[in-house]
Amino acid sequence: MGIQKPSHTFTKIHLKALRTNNFHILFALSFTVFINTFGFSQDLPKTGINLESTKDGDSLNVSIGDKIKPITSEKGQDSTLTDTVKPKKETLTGPLKYKATDYQTFNNKEQKTYLYNEAEVYYEDIELKAGIIIIDYNTNTVFAKGIMDSTGVYTQAPIFKQADNEIKPDSIKFNTKSEKALIYNSNTEQGDIKIYAPITKKVNDSVIFLYKGRFTTAKDIENPEYYFQSSKIKVVPGEKIVVGLTNMVIADVPTPLGLPFGFFPLTSKQTSGVIFPTFGEESNRGYFIQNGGYYFALSDYMDLAVLGDYYTNGSYGLRMESAYAKRYRFNGNLGFRYENLINSERGFPDYGKSNIYNIRWSHSQDAKANPSSRFSASVNLGSSKYYQTSLNQVNAPSFLNNTLASSVSYAKTFQGEPQVNFSATATHSQNTNTEMINMTLPTVQASVSRIYPFAPKEGIKKGIIQNINFQYNVRGENRIQTTDSLFFKKEMWNDAKSGVKHSIPLTTNFKVFKHLSVSASTSYDETWVFETVRKYYDTDENKTISEPVNKFDAFRTYNFSTSVGTTLYGMFDFRKDGKDRKIQQIRHVMRPSVSYNINPSFSKYYDTYEVVSADGLTTSDMEYTRFEGGLFGAPNNRYSSSIGLSLSNNIEAKVRDKDSTATEAKKIKLLDNLNFSTAYNVAGDSLNWSPLRMSGNTQFFNNQMSVNFGATMDPYALDNNNNKIDKFNVNNGGSLLRLTSANVTMSYSLSSSIFDGGGNDKSTEENLRSGGRADDLFGRAQDFSDQSYYDKKDDKEREKSKLYSNKIPWNIRFAYAVNYGNSRRENEISSHSLMFSGDVEIAPQWTVGASSGYDFKNNGFTYTQLRFERDLLSWRMNLSWVPFSSRSSWYFFIGIKSNILKDIKYEKRKRPDQRL
């Protein structure tokens, strides 16, 4: 991680004239014309016209097929069988239901029905509610309006609903025969768009015309933050909105922003369509068109978005994103990004060209889909410099993490007795600094569940014999180590290693003296390899030659181990009669354990070769094994016998609960784990004792703070050259144990919602998908193709208050780490840093956040990111700023939240310096 003091950062202003490539500009304009030309592709096609055959028996009704009809009999042509007088068509094609609270009257002379106060009319799929409703049977019209209450307020305004469309006007006049309507001061909603018009004409149930209407995505249609004013609007409910000359109005102030016409698709179904790009300019690459393309609605279970970027200096990018899901089965997403980057222009000293790519795949299976079979994937691989140089995102958590990791696994369980488990896994790990890549393609494992050959058919297993069990495990692996430059090339397979390891562990356990638990085990291992090595000394070249031998070979090993352990409980009671002490009891649990391990020597797998000295007279034998460098290691050629000692501790306290109604004391963990371990090598000739290792963890403040610590202490002393010698440190004038290393890490998370009894749930999906941290201590990822920089917040209405001093939402996270090293008398802090991140809502809809840290060893700030967000109700504005370091940059965005109008936005950014 780079460290830089703020005082050492200067801003450099550099201007450079770029050569304009006419062909590239022409291409960009052609692409824009293409999008505008085919923009109507989002219009939904008509579903087709169904022609119904006529059933009228009129002899004058002649169709094309009359010439080939058979001649009817005279009986069929008898006019007395058919009544030539057609019945009069009914005015109403369905029942008309109505009701009112105060009165319902029918004027026989006027042929009108009057309904007053909470009047309702139901006709076919039409619902009408209003204060006053008048039904005119002569003209087949229904008129509705509100009423004035005693205070002069207009109430019970009409609510007209037909199918899924709802309109709230001041008054309405509807024709039941033609289904046409004239509506005044109507409010309607189509998807996310809310529409208001003083005069609305409803032609039928599928076409609506509005005069001097306005539409917006604001919640309050009566007083919107912004709206679009248009003299003519045509609405096809559920399909589209077409507008004429349109002008944008912000806070009731007309702006010069306008369009001669507009088209907005409306559909609840998934449809394909053009994705409008973003236009801009960059100093080193010229003008650009970014994130433009096409969205394919492939099916109800899968979609695909194809996006592209183009810069007038020749740089371009391609991105494909697909999401898929099937209920109760699986869900996932797949993404591929490729960028051909050209920096500056040919002939300039800073000219450069590079290609980067990134592949991401995430797949999860529903647990109910198949209990015995599981498949999952989490893939993030690509160029090592992708997150540092990509033009379409600034992902600080990923490029600071320096690691890309992937895993694809399949597991299958075969039920039965015994049960068989099978799994196949492919993994990938990539260091973006060293550009080294490690892969397993694949790792196949199978195991048979434990078998108890001497267990009774009924009841529990007792004793050493009945608890004897064994199982079988096999693991096959193909491991590849390569570099970024050789990835996906045939050379990456040159140094691949393969092997298979079989293991049969045999274990048992039993009780001794009622309180001691004894376990004993032995294991037989067999390792298969497909390549060994042969070594010899070449006297001509005076060096050792290693030749690979490509053939099957195997070696077999075994070992023994046993352990004895118990659990000790201690209780310290502080309670006394008549005294209500805060700390009532302390409970200490200790689990000591002693183990003994034997690893025999397998020297039969070792060979020797002669090495001739420089004078050509002296020879010496060098020992080696042909299995060295193998995937699962080499057999041991040294007999070892060791005794292991370990002790684990757990300390809890019972304290008086602050809640006076609680009947029992509250439990608090003082030390969740405190472990000590060491070993003594019985077969060793020197340095028999292993270093004493100590580790532990605990939590404070209602588990909000987590503390982990560890230390290593060596009993042996060092000589004048700082090398370990076979002499105890206490006998060399020092302490009993010599501290060689220590580490402490702490993490703390706190928010205002904790004091309110709530929690703090932050979305970290983008960070985790790209291999970053599960928190935002390294900052937050910014994808320019997805403007959801901050977590999506619920749209619950905030309580309006003139004073904003009672509650200020906030959250903060800390991470502290310090490491000490003294293995060779260094006596220094190897690393010492504090990272922090937090957000605070300083005022309603105003949020300020920051992610930063300080390196106490190098005395400098770590990567720092400042964040500002303003929730403008229907709009959103944010600013992300990295004030210093080589990644200095900023990004500003303001745009409409609604997806249907999200292309109405303004964004500006300064990218980090790409000269790496």
N, C-alpha and C positions, 0 to 999 in steps of 0.2 A: 504494500500500500504506500503510495507516494505521500510524502509529508512536505508541506510548504507553509511558511509563515505568511500571514496576510500582508505584513508590511513589506514583504519582498515581491509582491505581485504588482505588476504595472500593466496598464492597458496600452496595447499597440494598435494604432489605426493605420491600416495598410490599404491603399487603393491601387488597383491594377486594371488596365484596359484589357478586356477579353476580346478575342476575335469572334465575330458573330458568324455562325455557320448557317447560311441561308437555307441549305437543304434541311437541316434539323428543325429550323423554325417553321418551314413549310410543312414538314411532317407533323409537328405539334398542332398547327392550325387545322390540318386535314383531320387529325384525330378528334379535335373539338367539333368540327363540322359533322363528323360521323356520329358523335354522341347526340348532337342536337337533331340530326336528321332521323335517327332511329329511336328517338326518345319515346315515340308512341308505342314502342314494343311493350310497355307496361300496361297499355290499355287491354282490358279483358275482352276477348272475342265473344260475339253473341253465341248463345248456346244452340242456335238453330231454330228454324221456324217449323212447327208441326202443322201440316195441312190436314184438316179433318174432312172426311168425305161427307157429302150431303146425303141426308136421309129423306129428303122431300120427294114425294111421289108424283110431283107435277110432270105431266107428259111433255111439257115444253122445256124441261130441264135437260138439255142435251150436252153430253160430254164427248171427249175425243173417242172414248171407247164405245160409243153408240153404234158405230159402223160394224163392229164385230160382235155385238150382242145378239143372242138368239131371238127369233121372233116370238113375242109373247102370244098367248092364246087370247081369244075374244073374251073369255071369262075374266082374264086378268085386266082387260081394257074396259070393263064395264064401269061407267062413270058413277053408277049408283053405289058402288062399293067404296068410293072415296069422297069425303066431304070436301067440297071446293071452298067452303067458307073457313078461312083461317081464324083460329082463336086469337083474341086480342092479347098482346104481350103484357105481362104484369109489370107494373111500375117498379115494385120492389122485388128483387130476386131472392131475398132472404127475410127472415123475421127481424123486425125492428123493435128493440126493447129500450125502454127509457124509464127514468124515475127521478124524483126531486124531493127535497126535504119539506119546503113550505107548501107549494101547491103544484098541481098538474091540471091544466084546463085545455079543453078542445073547443075552438070556435068553428061551429058547423058552417056558418056563412063564409068565413074566410078560408076554411079548410086548413086551419093551423092549430098546432099544439104548442102551448106555452108551459115551460118548465122553469121554476124559480128556486134558487138557493140549493147549492150542491147538486146541480142537475147532471144526469149521466145518460148517454145514449150509446147503445151497442148495435152495430149493424155489420154483419159478416165479420171481417177482420179489422173493423174500425171501432175505436173507442174514443169517445168525446166527453170531456168533463169540463163544466164551466158553471159560473154563477147563474147565467140566463141562457137558455137554449130555446130557439123557436124552430119548429118543424113545419115547413110549408109543403102540403101535399099537391098543390096545383103546379108549382114549379119544381118539385122534387129537390128542394134545397133545405139545408139545415144551417141556421145562423146561431153563433155562440159568442158571448162576451162576458166580461166580469161584471161585478156590481160594486157600488160605492157603499162603504160602511158608514156608521154614524159619525166617524171622524173625518170623512171625506177621502179616505184611502181606497184606492182601486184594488179590490181583492177578488179571489176566485177567478183569476184569468184562465182562459181556456187551455186545456191540455189535449192535443190531438195526437192519437197514436194509431198507426196502421202498420201491421206486421211488427217489424223491429224498429221502425222509424217513429220518432217522437218529436213533436213541435210544440213550443210554448209561446203562442202569440197573445196579442192584446184582444184580438177578435178574429173570427174566421167565418167564412161562408163556403159551404160544401154542397155539391150537387151529387145526390145519391145515384143518379142515372148515368151521368158521364164520368163520375168520380173526379171531377175537377174541383179545385178549391181556390179561393182568394183569401190570403192570410195577411194580416197587418201586424207589424212589429213582432216578427217571429224569432224565436231562438231554437235552434236545432243543433244536433251534434252528430258528426259523422266520423267515427273513429276517434282520433285525438283532436280533430278540428271542430271548433265550435263556430257556428255561423249565425249572424244576425242580419236581418233585412227589414226595412220599413214596409215593403210590399213584396209578397211572395205569391207566385202563381203555380199551383200544383196541377200539372197537365194530367197525370195519371199516377199510378202507384210506383212508377219507375223514373219519372222525369219531373224535376222541379226547377223553376226559373225564379231568380231573385233580382230585384232592382235596387241599385245603390246599396249593396250589402257589404258586409265586412266579415272576415273570418280570422280566427286566431287559435292558438293552442293554450291561451291563458285560462286559468280556472274561473276567474270572475269575468263573464261575458259582458256584464253591465259596466265594469270599469277595468278593462284589460290594460296590461302594461304596454302592449303593442297590438296592432292588427293590420290587416291588409284591406284597403278600401278598393272596391271594384264596382263599376256601374252596371255590369252584367255578369251574372253568375249562373251557371247551369250545373245542377247536381243530379247525378244518377246514383241513388242510394246504394251503398255496397259496392259500387264500381268505380266512380270517378267524379272529380270536380273540375269543371272547365270554366275559366274566368277570362274576361276581356282585359282592357287596359286597367292595370293594377298599380296602386301606389302604397308604399309602406308608411305606416303612421306609428310613431313611438311617443307614448305619453300624450296622446291627442295632438301631437305636433307632426304635420306632414313632412316627409323627408324627400329628397330628390331621387331616392331609390325607387325604381318602378320597372315594370315589364309590360310589353304590348299585349301579351297573353300568357296564360299559365295553365298547366295540367297537373292534377294531383290524383294519383290512383288511390282508390279506396277498396280494400278487400280484407276479409278476415281469413282468407286462404293464403297459402304460401305461393307466391308467383315470381317468375323470373323478370329481370329488368336491368337497365343500365345503372351503374353506380357513378355518380358525377364526381369528377376529380377535383383536386385542390391545385390552385395555380400559385406560383411564387417565383422568387429569384434567390440565387445563392451566389456568393462572390466568386467562388472557385469553379462553378459549374454552369453558370448562366441561368436562364429562365428554365422553369421546370413545370411539368404536369405530373401530379403525384396522386396515387391511390384512386385512379380511374379504372373502370373495367365493367364487368358484367356479373350479375348474380344469377345462378341457375338453381331453380327449385326442382331438383331431380325427382324427388318423391316425398311422401309424407314422413319418411324416415331419414332422409339424407339431403344435404344441400351442398353447393359449391360456389365459392366466390373467387373469381379470377381478376386480379388487380395488377396494374402496371405503373411504373414510374418512367419518366423520360426527361432528360436534361439536354439543353441545346449544345453542350460541349461533347455529347456522345454517350454520357453515362446513362444507364437504364437499369431497371429492376423489375422482377416478376415475383408475384406472390399468389399462392393458392391456399385457401382456407376452406376446410370442409368439416361440418359437424353432423353426427349421426346419432340416432337413439332409437331404441325399441323398448317399449314399456315392459317391465318385468324381465327383460333379457339383458340388455347392455346399453352403454352410451359411451361416446368418446368424441374426439376431434383430432384432425390431422392437418398439419400446415407445412408448407414448403416455401422458402424464400431464397431468391437468388438475386445478387446485385453485381453488375459490372461497373466498377467505379473508375472514373478518370478524373484525376485531380489536375486543376489548372488546364493549360493548353500546350500542345506540342511546341517545343522550342523554348518554353520557360524553364528556369532551373528547378522549380518545384513540381514539374510534371511527373506524374506517376499513374500507374494502371494496375488494378488488382481485381480479383474475382472472389467473392465471399458467398456462402450459402448457409442455410440453417434448416434442419428438419426437426419437427416436433410432432409427437404422437402420444396421445393419452387415451387409454381404453380401460374401462372398468366394467365388470360383470355383476349383474344383480345376484345377490346371494340366493334368491329364490329360483333363479333360472335353472341351475343344475347343482345340487348340493355335493355331488361327487366329482365334479369337474370345474376347474377355475382357470380363467385366462385373464391376464392383465398386462398392461403395457404403459411405460412411462419413458419416452424417448426424447432426448434433447442432444443432438449432435450436429456438427457442422464445422465451419472454419474457426480456428482458434481466435482470429481477430474479428469475428463477426460482431460481437457486442461492443467492440471498441470503435469500429469504423462504419457500421451500418448507418444509412442516411434516413431510414424510416422509423427509427426509434432511438431512445436514450434509456438504456436499461442498466442503471447504476448497480442494483443488487447483483446482477449477473456478471458484469465485467469485474467487479470487486471480489467476487467469489472465486474466480480463477479455476473453476472446475465445471466441466460438463459431464453429466452422468445419464445413463440409459439402462433400462431393464425391461425385457420382455419375457414373460414366464407363462408356462402352462403346467397345471398340476391335475392329476387324476388319482382317485382313490378307488381301489377295487375291494368291495366289501366281501367279507368272508372270514374264515378262521384258519390261518391267520390273515390279517388284513395287509394288502400290498399298496404302497404309495409310490407314485411315479411323478417325476417333474422334469421339465426341460426349460432351461433358462439361458438367455443370451444377454450379456452385460457389456457395457461400454463405459470407460472412464477416461476423460481427456483433461490434461493440464494445459490451460491456455497460455501459460507463461513459457513452459518448456516445449510445448506442442507435442508432447508424448501422449500416445494413445494405447490403452490396454483394453483388450476385448476378449471375451470368452464366447466362442461360436461353435457349438453351444456347450453348456454344462448339463449333463444328463444324470439324474440320480434316481435310484430305486431303493426301497427298503421294505423289509418284512417286519411286521409288528412283533413285539416280544412274545416268546413262546416259553411257557412254564411246563416243562415235561413232567415234573413231580408234584404239581399242584393237585390238591384234592378236587374232585368233581363238584363238591358242594362245600360251602363254608369258606372261611378266610384261610389264607396261607400263613403258616407258622413255621418257624425254625429255619435253619440254614439250608436244609435240603429242599423243602417245599418252595422256597423263594428263589431257587436257582432258575435263571432265565437267560435266554440268548436271542439274538436277532441277526439279521443279515443286511448289510448296506453295501451298495456299489455306487461309485461315482466316476463318470467319464467326462473328460474335459479337453477342449481344444482351445489353447490360449495363444493370443497374438499380441505382439508388442510392435508398434510401428510409429510413424511420425505423421504429422499433418500433411506433409508434402506427398507421402506415399499412400495416403488413405484412398481406398477404392481403386487401387492399382494392383497388378499381379505381384509386384515386389513385396507387398505387405504380407504375403504368405510364406516368404522365404525362411523366416525365423520362427514359424509357428511350432508350438510344442503340444503334443498330445499324450494322454495317458489315462489309465483306468486303475482305480484302487478299490479293492474288495476288503471288507472289514467284518469280522464276526466277534462281537464283544460277548463275554460270558460274565454275568454278575450275580451276586446274591447279597442279602442283608439279614441281620438278625439282632436280637437284643442280648446284652450281657449285663448281669447284675441289675436288671430292670430299668436302669437309667442310661446306659451306654448303648448307642446305636453303632453297630459295626457293619461296614460294607466291604466286600472284596470283589475284585474284578480282574479279568485277564482278557487280552484282545489279540486276535490273530489277524494280521494284515498281509495282503498280497497285492503287489503293485506291478502293473503291466506297462511297459514302455515300448515304443516303436522306433526309437533311435538311441543308441549308446555312443560311447566315445572310446577311442583307443589312443593311448599316449606313448610316445617314444622320443628319444633324444637323437637329433640329427647332428652328427659330428661335423658335417660339412658346413652347416649354417650356424652351428653352436647355439642351438636353441631347442626347446621342447616343442614337438609337433603334436597337435590334437586332431585326429581324423574322426569324422562322424561315421558311424556304422549303422546303416539303415536296415534294421532287422528287428524282429520281435524278441523281447527278453523280459525277464521278470525277476523279482526278489521278494522274499518272504521274511517278515519280522513278527515278533510277539513281545509282550510286556506284562508285568504284574503290578497291581496296586491294591492297597487296603487303607481304610481310614476308620477312625474311631471318633465319635462326637457326642455331645450332650448339650442340654439347654439348662442354664441356671437362671433363676428368678430371684430378684431382690426387691424388697418393698421398704421404702422409708416413709413412715407415717408422721406427719407434723400436726395432726389433729389433737386438740385437747378440749376437754369439757369446758363449756362456757366461753370458748374463744372461737370466733369464726375467721380463721386465717385464710389469706388469699391462696397460698400454696398449701394444699391439703396432703398430697401424697406424691412421691416420685418413685417410678418403677424402672428398674434396670434389668435388662435381659441380656445375658451373655451366652454366646454359642462357641465354645472352644472346640477345636478339631485338630487331630494329629493324623497325618497320613504317611504312608511308606510306599515308595515306588522303586521298581527294579527294571532297568532297561539293559538286556544282555548285549554283548558285543557280537556283531555279525561280520567278523574280519574275513570270512570266506569269500565275500564279494569284493575284496580288495586285491589289487595287483601291484607290482612294482616294476620300475624301469630304471636303468642305469643312466646316471648323468656324469659326463666326463668333465673334469675341471679344465681351466684354461691352459694349464701346462701339459695336458694330455696324459697325465700319469695317474692322478687320483680319480677314483670313481666312487659314487655313492648311490644308494638305492632310494628312489622317491616312490612313496605310496600314493595310490589313487584308486578310485572306483569307477568302473565304466558307466555307472548310473549317475554320476555327478552332473549337475545342471538339469536334472529331471524335473518334471512338473510337480511331483509330490515329494521332492527331496531325495536324499540318498540314505541307505541303511547306516546305522550307527556302528562305528568300529571301536568304540570305547565303552567298557562296562561302567554303568552308573547305578548307584544305590543311594537314595536320598530320603531324608525325613522332612516332611513339611509341617509347619506349625502355623495355625491361623486362629484369629479371635475376632468375632464380630460383636458389636454392641448396639443396643437400642435403648434410648432413655426417653421416657415419657413422664409428663406431670399432669396431675389433676388439680385444677384451679377453680376458684369460686366463679361461677357464671355471673356475668353482669346482669343478666335477666333475673329479676327477683322471683319470677314465677317458675323458674327451672327447678326441678326436683333433684337433679343429679349434677355433679361437678363436670366441668368441661375438660376434655383431654387435649393436651398440647404436646407436640413432638419437639423435644429439645435437641436430640440427635437422632436423625432418621437412620443413619448408618455410620458406624465408626469401626473400620476394619484394620487389622494388623496381620501381616503375613511375612514369613521368612522360611528358609530351608537350610538343611545341613546335608552336605554331600559326604556320605559315609565312605565311598570308594575313592574320593579325591585325595591327592597327596599334599595339597596346599589350598589355601583360600576356601576352606570347606563351607564357611557360612555365607549365605546369600544376603544381599542388602535387605534391611527391614523396610517394607513398604507400608505406608499408612494412607488411607483414603476415607473420606466421609462426606456427608451432605446433610443439610438441614434446611428448614424453611421458617420464615418469620412473617409477621403481620398478616395472619389469616392466609398463609400460603401465597402471598403476593411477592415475597422475596425468596429466591432460591439461592443457596450458597453451596458450592462444591469446593473441596480442598483436598490436597494430597501432598505427600512428601516421601522422599527416599533417603534412608540413613544407612551408611556403610560402617561396619565395625572395624574395617582394616585401615591402616595408615598409608600415607604416601611418602615416597622417598624425595630426595632433593630434585629429581627430575619430574616430580608430580605423577609418578607411576605407582600403582597399587603394589604393596608388598605384603608378605605373609607375616604380618605383625599387627596385633590389635592396636587400635588408635589410643586406647587408654594406657597401654604399656609404652607408648611412644610420647608420653607427656601431653596427650590430648584428652578430649572428653570420651565418654563411653561409646557414643555413636557420632559419626561425622555426617553432617547434613550435606547431601550432594545435590539435591534438587527439591523444589517446592513450587506449588502453584495454587492459586485461589481464583475462582470465577464466581461472579455474582450477577444475577439478573433480577430486575425489579420492575414491576408493571403496576401502575396506579391510574385511576380515572375517577372523575366525579361521580360516575354512575355507581361506583362501589358504595359510596355513602348513601346513595338512594336505594340500595338493595338490588341494583341491577348489575349487568355485566357489560363488558366492552368487547364487542365482536368485530374484528377488522378483517376485511377481505384481503387475502394474500395469494389468491389463485395465480395471478400473473407472475409473481415472484417465484412461486414454487414450480410452475410449469417451465420456467426458463432456467431452473437450477439455482435460484437465489435463496436467500434466507426466508424463514417463515415469519419474519417481522420486517419493519421498515427502518431498521437501524442503519442500513446502508443506503437509505433513500427509497424512492418509489419508482417503479418502471413507468416510462412514458412511451406509449406506442402512438405515433402520429396518425395511424390509420384507425385508431380506436380512441376517441376523445374522453372516455370515461376514466379520467385521471384519478379521481377520488372515488371512494366506495359509493355505490348507489344507495342513496338514503331514501327512506320511506317518505311518502308525500303527506304525512299527517299534518293537519293544520296546526301551526304553532299558536299557542295562546298569545293574543296580542296584548301588549302592556306598554304603557307610556314610559315606564322606568324599567331598565334592564339591569337590576342590581341584586336580584334574589338568587339566581342560579346562573353560573357560567360553565357550560360543558367543557371538559378538558380531559386529556389523557397524556400520559408520559411513560416512557420506557427507558431503562438504564441497563447497560451491560458493562461490567468491570472485570478486567483480567490482568493478572500479574504472574510472571514466571521468573523463578530464581534458579540459577545454575552455579554449582560449585564442585563439580566432579573432579576437576584438576586445579583446585584453588583459584578458579576464576573470580568467585565471590562477586557476582554481578547480577543485576536484573536484566534478563534477556529480552523481556517485553513487558510493557506497562501501559495500559490504555484504558480509556473510558469512552464508551459510545452512548449516545442518547438520542431519543426521537420523541416528538410529542406534537400535539395539536391542541389549540384552544380557540373556542368560539368567543371572540372578544365582543361581539355584538350580534344581534339576530341576523342570521345568514352571512356573517363575516367570520371566516376561519383562517387562522394563521398556523402554520406548522413548520417544523425544521427537523432535519436529521444531520447529526454531526458527531464529532468525537475529538478527543485530545490525546496525543501520544506523549506521556510524561517522560519517556526515555529520550526521544528526539526533540522534545519541546516544540511541537507544532500541531496544528489542527489537522485532522483527517478529512476525508471527503465530506463536504458540507453541501446540503441542499436546503433551500428555503422555499416555502410553499405559501401561496396566498389564494384564497378562493372566496368568491362572492356569489351567493345564491340569489339570482335575480328572478325568482319565481319561475317564469316560463323560460328564462335564459340562464346560462351559467357562464361565469367568467373565472379563469384561474391563471396564475402565473407561477412558473417553476424557474428557480434561479440557482445556479451553481456559481457563487461569487468569485472563487479563486481556484487554483490548481490548473494543471494542464487540461482538465475537463471543463474549464469555465464555459458556461453556456446559459441561455435563458430561453423560455418558451412562453408565449402569451396566447390565450385562446378566449374567444367569446362567441357564443352561438346558442341556438335554440335547443332545448332539451329534447323535444319530441322527435322521434325517429323519422316521421314523415316530412319534417322541415329541417332536418339536421344539416342539410347542405347550406343553409343560410347561416353563415359564420364568418368570422375574421380571425386569422391566426398569423402570428409572426414569431420567428425564432432565430436564434444565433446558435449555430452548431459548435461543438467542441473543436479545438484545433486538431486536424487529422494528420499533422506531420509528426508521425510517431518515430 
